[in-house]
């Protein structure tokens, strides 16, 4: 296999989408997805706190 063959194979691999996770700072509930897609009045299903209590998990 030549170098150009291996480059073509790696270039044809689709990249996996990045899945974001947000953690509620109050109760630890993990929201999977894009929290920005939720309405402004979204609340944590566990402790009922608003979106402002979530931080992105890194």
Phi and psi restraints in degrees (range 20) as a CNS / XPLOR table:
assign (resid 1 and name C) (resid 2 and name N)
       (resid 2 and name CA) (resid 2 and name C) 1.0 -89.6 20.0 2
assign (resid 2 and name N) (resid 2 and name CA)
       (resid 2 and name C) (resid 3 and name N) 1.0 169.9 20.0 2
assign (resid 2 and name C) (resid 3 and name N)
       (resid 3 and name CA) (resid 3 and name C) 1.0 -62.8 20.0 2
assign (resid 3 and name N) (resid 3 and name CA)
       (resid 3 and name C) (resid 4 and name N) 1.0 -38.5 20.0 2
assign (resid 3 and name C) (resid 4 and name N)
       (resid 4 and name CA) (resid 4 and name C) 1.0 -66.3 20.0 2
assign (resid 4 and name N) (resid 4 and name CA)
       (resid 4 and name C) (resid 5 and name N) 1.0 -32.8 20.0 2
assign (resid 4 and name C) (resid 5 and name N)
       (resid 5 and name CA) (resid 5 and name C) 1.0 -65.2 20.0 2
assign (resid 5 and name N) (resid 5 and name CA)
       (resid 5 and name C) (resid 6 and name N) 1.0 -43.4 20.0 2
assign (resid 5 and name C) (resid 6 and name N)
       (resid 6 and name CA) (resid 6 and name C) 1.0 -68.5 20.0 2
assign (resid 6 and name N) (resid 6 and name CA)
       (resid 6 and name C) (resid 7 and name N) 1.0 -32.7 20.0 2
assign (resid 6 and name C) (resid 7 and name N)
       (resid 7 and name CA) (resid 7 and name C) 1.0 -67.0 20.0 2
assign (resid 7 and name N) (resid 7 and name CA)
       (resid 7 and name C) (resid 8 and name N) 1.0 -38.8 20.0 2
assign (resid 7 and name C) (resid 8 and name N)
       (resid 8 and name CA) (resid 8 and name C) 1.0 -66.5 20.0 2
assign (resid 8 and name N) (resid 8 and name CA)
       (resid 8 and name C) (resid 9 and name N) 1.0 -38.5 20.0 2
assign (resid 8 and name C) (resid 9 and name N)
       (resid 9 and name CA) (resid 9 and name C) 1.0 -66.4 20.0 2
assign (resid 9 and name N) (resid 9 and name CA)
       (resid 9 and name C) (resid 10 and name N) 1.0 -43.7 20.0 2
assign (resid 9 and name C) (resid 10 and name N)
       (resid 10 and name CA) (resid 10 and name C) 1.0 -70.5 20.0 2
assign (resid 10 and name N) (resid 10 and name CA)
       (resid 10 and name C) (resid 11 and name N) 1.0 -29.4 20.0 2
assign (resid 10 and name C) (resid 11 and name N)
       (resid 11 and name CA) (resid 11 and name C) 1.0 -72.1 20.0 2
assign (resid 11 and name N) (resid 11 and name CA)
       (resid 11 and name C) (resid 12 and name N) 1.0 -24.5 20.0 2
assign (resid 11 and name C) (resid 12 and name N)
       (resid 12 and name CA) (resid 12 and name C) 1.0 -84.5 20.0 2
assign (resid 12 and name N) (resid 12 and name CA)
       (resid 12 and name C) (resid 13 and name N) 1.0 -9.3 20.0 2
assign (resid 12 and name C) (resid 13 and name N)
       (resid 13 and name CA) (resid 13 and name C) 1.0 -74.2 20.0 2
assign (resid 13 and name N) (resid 13 and name CA)
       (resid 13 and name C) (resid 14 and name N) 1.0 123.8 20.0 2
assign (resid 13 and name C) (resid 14 and name N)
       (resid 14 and name CA) (resid 14 and name C) 1.0 -71.6 20.0 2
assign (resid 14 and name N) (resid 14 and name CA)
       (resid 14 and name C) (resid 15 and name N) 1.0 143.7 20.0 2
assign (resid 14 and name C) (resid 15 and name N)
       (resid 15 and name CA) (resid 15 and name C) 1.0 -77.7 20.0 2
assign (resid 15 and name N) (resid 15 and name CA)
       (resid 15 and name C) (resid 16 and name N) 1.0 143.1 20.0 2
assign (resid 15 and name C) (resid 16 and name N)
       (resid 16 and name CA) (resid 16 and name C) 1.0 -76.5 20.0 2
assign (resid 16 and name N) (resid 16 and name CA)
       (resid 16 and name C) (resid 17 and name N) 1.0 139.6 20.0 2
assign (resid 16 and name C) (resid 17 and name N)
       (resid 17 and name CA) (resid 17 and name C) 1.0 -67.1 20.0 2
assign (resid 17 and name N) (resid 17 and name CA)
       (resid 17 and name C) (resid 18 and name N) 1.0 146.6 20.0 2
assign (resid 17 and name C) (resid 18 and name N)
       (resid 18 and name CA) (resid 18 and name C) 1.0 -83.4 20.0 2
assign (resid 18 and name N) (resid 18 and name CA)
       (resid 18 and name C) (resid 19 and name N) 1.0 125.1 20.0 2
assign (resid 18 and name C) (resid 19 and name N)
       (resid 19 and name CA) (resid 19 and name C) 1.0 -102.6 20.0 2
assign (resid 19 and name N) (resid 19 and name CA)
       (resid 19 and name C) (resid 20 and name N) 1.0 121.6 20.0 2
assign (resid 19 and name C) (resid 20 and name N)
       (resid 20 and name CA) (resid 20 and name C) 1.0 -87.7 20.0 2
assign (resid 20 and name N) (resid 20 and name CA)
       (resid 20 and name C) (resid 21 and name N) 1.0 149.4 20.0 2
assign (resid 20 and name C) (resid 21 and name N)
       (resid 21 and name CA) (resid 21 and name C) 1.0 -129.4 20.0 2
assign (resid 21 and name N) (resid 21 and name CA)
       (resid 21 and name C) (resid 22 and name N) 1.0 138.1 20.0 2
assign (resid 21 and name C) (resid 22 and name N)
       (resid 22 and name CA) (resid 22 and name C) 1.0 -123.0 20.0 2
assign (resid 22 and name N) (resid 22 and name CA)
       (resid 22 and name C) (resid 23 and name N) 1.0 137.8 20.0 2
assign (resid 22 and name C) (resid 23 and name N)
       (resid 23 and name CA) (resid 23 and name C) 1.0 -113.2 20.0 2
assign (resid 23 and name N) (resid 23 and name CA)
       (resid 23 and name C) (resid 24 and name N) 1.0 131.4 20.0 2
assign (resid 23 and name C) (resid 24 and name N)
       (resid 24 and name CA) (resid 24 and name C) 1.0 -71.2 20.0 2
assign (resid 24 and name N) (resid 24 and name CA)
       (resid 24 and name C) (resid 25 and name N) 1.0 125.5 20.0 2
assign (resid 24 and name C) (resid 25 and name N)
       (resid 25 and name CA) (resid 25 and name C) 1.0 -71.3 20.0 2
assign (resid 25 and name N) (resid 25 and name CA)
       (resid 25 and name C) (resid 26 and name N) 1.0 -15.2 20.0 2
assign (resid 25 and name C) (resid 26 and name N)
       (resid 26 and name CA) (resid 26 and name C) 1.0 -87.9 20.0 2
assign (resid 26 and name N) (resid 26 and name CA)
       (resid 26 and name C) (resid 27 and name N) 1.0 -53.1 20.0 2
assign (resid 26 and name C) (resid 27 and name N)
       (resid 27 and name CA) (resid 27 and name C) 1.0 -115.4 20.0 2
assign (resid 27 and name N) (resid 27 and name CA)
       (resid 27 and name C) (resid 28 and name N) 1.0 -11.8 20.0 2
assign (resid 27 and name C) (resid 28 and name N)
       (resid 28 and name CA) (resid 28 and name C) 1.0 89.7 20.0 2
assign (resid 28 and name N) (resid 28 and name CA)
       (resid 28 and name C) (resid 29 and name N) 1.0 4.0 20.0 2
assign (resid 28 and name C) (resid 29 and name N)
       (resid 29 and name CA) (resid 29 and name C) 1.0 -58.4 20.0 2
assign (resid 29 and name N) (resid 29 and name CA)
       (resid 29 and name C) (resid 30 and name N) 1.0 138.0 20.0 2
assign (resid 29 and name C) (resid 30 and name N)
       (resid 30 and name CA) (resid 30 and name C) 1.0 -106.3 20.0 2
assign (resid 30 and name N) (resid 30 and name CA)
       (resid 30 and name C) (resid 31 and name N) 1.0 119.6 20.0 2
assign (resid 30 and name C) (resid 31 and name N)
       (resid 31 and name CA) (resid 31 and name C) 1.0 -96.0 20.0 2
assign (resid 31 and name N) (resid 31 and name CA)
       (resid 31 and name C) (resid 32 and name N) 1.0 126.1 20.0 2
assign (resid 31 and name C) (resid 32 and name N)
       (resid 32 and name CA) (resid 32 and name C) 1.0 -106.6 20.0 2
assign (resid 32 and name N) (resid 32 and name CA)
       (resid 32 and name C) (resid 33 and name N) 1.0 122.6 20.0 2
assign (resid 32 and name C) (resid 33 and name N)
       (resid 33 and name CA) (resid 33 and name C) 1.0 132.8 20.0 2
assign (resid 33 and name N) (resid 33 and name CA)
       (resid 33 and name C) (resid 34 and name N) 1.0 -165.3 20.0 2
assign (resid 33 and name C) (resid 34 and name N)
       (resid 34 and name CA) (resid 34 and name C) 1.0 -98.8 20.0 2
assign (resid 34 and name N) (resid 34 and name CA)
       (resid 34 and name C) (resid 35 and name N) 1.0 108.2 20.0 2
assign (resid 34 and name C) (resid 35 and name N)
       (resid 35 and name CA) (resid 35 and name C) 1.0 -63.6 20.0 2
assign (resid 35 and name N) (resid 35 and name CA)
       (resid 35 and name C) (resid 36 and name N) 1.0 -24.6 20.0 2
assign (resid 35 and name C) (resid 36 and name N)
       (resid 36 and name CA) (resid 36 and name C) 1.0 -66.3 20.0 2
assign (resid 36 and name N) (resid 36 and name CA)
       (resid 36 and name C) (resid 37 and name N) 1.0 -19.3 20.0 2
assign (resid 36 and name C) (resid 37 and name N)
       (resid 37 and name CA) (resid 37 and name C) 1.0 -76.5 20.0 2
assign (resid 37 and name N) (resid 37 and name CA)
       (resid 37 and name C) (resid 38 and name N) 1.0 -15.2 20.0 2
assign (resid 37 and name C) (resid 38 and name N)
       (resid 38 and name CA) (resid 38 and name C) 1.0 -82.0 20.0 2
assign (resid 38 and name N) (resid 38 and name CA)
       (resid 38 and name C) (resid 39 and name N) 1.0 153.1 20.0 2
assign (resid 38 and name C) (resid 39 and name N)
       (resid 39 and name CA) (resid 39 and name C) 1.0 -64.8 20.0 2
assign (resid 39 and name N) (resid 39 and name CA)
       (resid 39 and name C) (resid 40 and name N) 1.0 160.2 20.0 2
assign (resid 39 and name C) (resid 40 and name N)
       (resid 40 and name CA) (resid 40 and name C) 1.0 -60.5 20.0 2
assign (resid 40 and name N) (resid 40 and name CA)
       (resid 40 and name C) (resid 41 and name N) 1.0 -25.6 20.0 2
assign (resid 40 and name C) (resid 41 and name N)
       (resid 41 and name CA) (resid 41 and name C) 1.0 -93.3 20.0 2
assign (resid 41 and name N) (resid 41 and name CA)
       (resid 41 and name C) (resid 42 and name N) 1.0 16.1 20.0 2
assign (resid 41 and name C) (resid 42 and name N)
       (resid 42 and name CA) (resid 42 and name C) 1.0 -60.5 20.0 2
assign (resid 42 and name N) (resid 42 and name CA)
       (resid 42 and name C) (resid 43 and name N) 1.0 138.5 20.0 2
assign (resid 42 and name C) (resid 43 and name N)
       (resid 43 and name CA) (resid 43 and name C) 1.0 -127.9 20.0 2
assign (resid 43 and name N) (resid 43 and name CA)
       (resid 43 and name C) (resid 44 and name N) 1.0 153.4 20.0 2
assign (resid 43 and name C) (resid 44 and name N)
       (resid 44 and name CA) (resid 44 and name C) 1.0 -61.1 20.0 2
assign (resid 44 and name N) (resid 44 and name CA)
       (resid 44 and name C) (resid 45 and name N) 1.0 131.1 20.0 2
assign (resid 44 and name C) (resid 45 and name N)
       (resid 45 and name CA) (resid 45 and name C) 1.0 -69.7 20.0 2
assign (resid 45 and name N) (resid 45 and name CA)
       (resid 45 and name C) (resid 46 and name N) 1.0 -15.3 20.0 2
assign (resid 45 and name C) (resid 46 and name N)
       (resid 46 and name CA) (resid 46 and name C) 1.0 -91.6 20.0 2
assign (resid 46 and name N) (resid 46 and name CA)
       (resid 46 and name C) (resid 47 and name N) 1.0 -50.4 20.0 2
assign (resid 46 and name C) (resid 47 and name N)
       (resid 47 and name CA) (resid 47 and name C) 1.0 -114.1 20.0 2
assign (resid 47 and name N) (resid 47 and name CA)
       (resid 47 and name C) (resid 48 and name N) 1.0 -3.6 20.0 2
assign (resid 47 and name C) (resid 48 and name N)
       (resid 48 and name CA) (resid 48 and name C) 1.0 69.2 20.0 2
assign (resid 48 and name N) (resid 48 and name CA)
       (resid 48 and name C) (resid 49 and name N) 1.0 20.0 20.0 2
assign (resid 48 and name C) (resid 49 and name N)
       (resid 49 and name CA) (resid 49 and name C) 1.0 -84.9 20.0 2
assign (resid 49 and name N) (resid 49 and name CA)
       (resid 49 and name C) (resid 50 and name N) 1.0 156.7 20.0 2
assign (resid 49 and name C) (resid 50 and name N)
       (resid 50 and name CA) (resid 50 and name C) 1.0 -77.9 20.0 2
assign (resid 50 and name N) (resid 50 and name CA)
       (resid 50 and name C) (resid 51 and name N) 1.0 175.8 20.0 2
assign (resid 50 and name C) (resid 51 and name N)
       (resid 51 and name CA) (resid 51 and name C) 1.0 -57.4 20.0 2
assign (resid 51 and name N) (resid 51 and name CA)
       (resid 51 and name C) (resid 52 and name N) 1.0 -28.4 20.0 2
assign (resid 51 and name C) (resid 52 and name N)
       (resid 52 and name CA) (resid 52 and name C) 1.0 -65.8 20.0 2
assign (resid 52 and name N) (resid 52 and name CA)
       (resid 52 and name C) (resid 53 and name N) 1.0 -12.8 20.0 2
assign (resid 52 and name C) (resid 53 and name N)
       (resid 53 and name CA) (resid 53 and name C) 1.0 -92.6 20.0 2
assign (resid 53 and name N) (resid 53 and name CA)
       (resid 53 and name C) (resid 54 and name N) 1.0 3.4 20.0 2
assign (resid 53 and name C) (resid 54 and name N)
       (resid 54 and name CA) (resid 54 and name C) 1.0 -100.9 20.0 2
assign (resid 54 and name N) (resid 54 and name CA)
       (resid 54 and name C) (resid 55 and name N) 1.0 142.8 20.0 2
assign (resid 54 and name C) (resid 55 and name N)
       (resid 55 and name CA) (resid 55 and name C) 1.0 -129.8 20.0 2
assign (resid 55 and name N) (resid 55 and name CA)
       (resid 55 and name C) (resid 56 and name N) 1.0 147.0 20.0 2
assign (resid 55 and name C) (resid 56 and name N)
       (resid 56 and name CA) (resid 56 and name C) 1.0 -69.4 20.0 2
assign (resid 56 and name N) (resid 56 and name CA)
       (resid 56 and name C) (resid 57 and name N) 1.0 133.7 20.0 2
assign (resid 56 and name C) (resid 57 and name N)
       (resid 57 and name CA) (resid 57 and name C) 1.0 -81.6 20.0 2
assign (resid 57 and name N) (resid 57 and name CA)
       (resid 57 and name C) (resid 58 and name N) 1.0 130.5 20.0 2
